[in-house]
Every structure is written in C-alpha cells, then in structure tokens.
Amino acid sequence: MEGYVRLLAPELSKLMPRMRDGMQGTARIVLRYADELLDSGSATGDLARRSHDAGVNARALLGLLERPGELTPDTDTLHTPPVSDPGGR
C-alpha cells in the first residue's frame, strides 16, 4: 500500500496548483498525511494499522486525482508565441 502512496502523492502535488480553493485545501491535508505516513517508515509497530492507514491514504489520493473538481487551465500546455516571433503578433 505504501508503494501506491509513493506513486500517487507526487501526481497530486503536480495537480494541486490547478485545483480550486476548497479541493486544494483537501489535497493539502491528504498530502500532509501521506508525508507523515511515509516519514514514519516502519517505526510504528502495528503492521495492520499501518497497512490500513496507507490504504485509506492511497484511496484519498486516487479519489482526488480522479475527481479533482474544476481545474484552472494548465499553463504548461498553452502555446503562446514568443515576443521575438514576427508571426506571433
């Protein structure tokens, strides 16, 4: 389960700036719990509890990735010609 958290958390981090305020706040909380889960390593003793926590967090990460709500436009994909391009004006 922790492997899924490791894979999904960076994807949500990349998407979070495009989310609206309410969803962005939720994403921050879920990412904070992901960081806490991964930072604690195997220090916590109860394997069943740790596995449950990782599963709950992975489900929350995936839910936000699948349904992030309304997103602002992705500025990385918008093409604007450079100012020095004579055809761009």
SVG drawing of the C-alpha trace seen along z (x, -y; Angstrom):
<svg xmlns="http://www.w3.org/2000/svg" viewBox="-16 -42 29 48">
<polyline fill="none" stroke="black" stroke-width="0.4" points="0.0,0.0 2.8,-2.4 4.0,-2.0 0.8,-3.4 1.1,-6.4 4.6,-6.9 3.3,-6.9 0.2,-8.9 1.3,-11.7 3.7,-13.4 1.0,-13.3 -1.4,-15.0 1.3,-17.6 1.6,-18.4 -2.1,-18.8 -2.9,-20.7 -2.0,-24.2 -4.7,-23.9 -7.4,-22.9 -9.9,-25.4 -9.5,-26.6 -11.8,-24.0 -10.3,-21.0 -6.8,-22.4 -7.3,-22.5 -8.4,-18.9 -5.4,-17.9 -3.1,-19.6 -4.5,-17.6 -4.2,-14.3 -0.7,-15.1 0.3,-16.0 -1.0,-12.6 0.9,-10.9 4.1,-12.7 3.6,-11.7 2.8,-8.1 6.0,-7.8 8.2,-9.7 7.4,-7.4 8.8,-4.5 8.4,-1.2 8.8,-2.9 5.2,-2.3 4.8,1.2 1.4,2.3 1.6,3.6 -2.1,4.0 -2.8,0.4 0.0,-0.9 -1.4,1.0 -4.9,-0.3 -3.6,-3.9 -1.7,-3.5 -4.8,-2.1 -7.0,-4.9 -4.5,-7.5 -4.0,-5.8 -7.7,-5.8 -8.0,-9.5 -5.1,-10.4 -6.6,-8.4 -10.0,-9.9 -8.6,-13.4 -6.7,-12.5 -9.8,-11.0 -12.2,-13.8 -10.2,-16.9 -13.1,-19.3 -12.9,-22.2 -9.3,-22.9 -7.7,-26.1 -6.1,-25.9 -2.7,-24.2 -0.2,-27.0 2.4,-24.4 0.2,-23.3 -0.9,-26.7 1.1,-27.8 1.9,-31.5 4.4,-32.5 7.5,-34.3 7.5,-38.1 10.5,-37.9 8.5,-35.7 7.3,-38.1 4.3,-35.7 3.1,-35.9 1.8,-39.4"/>
</svg>
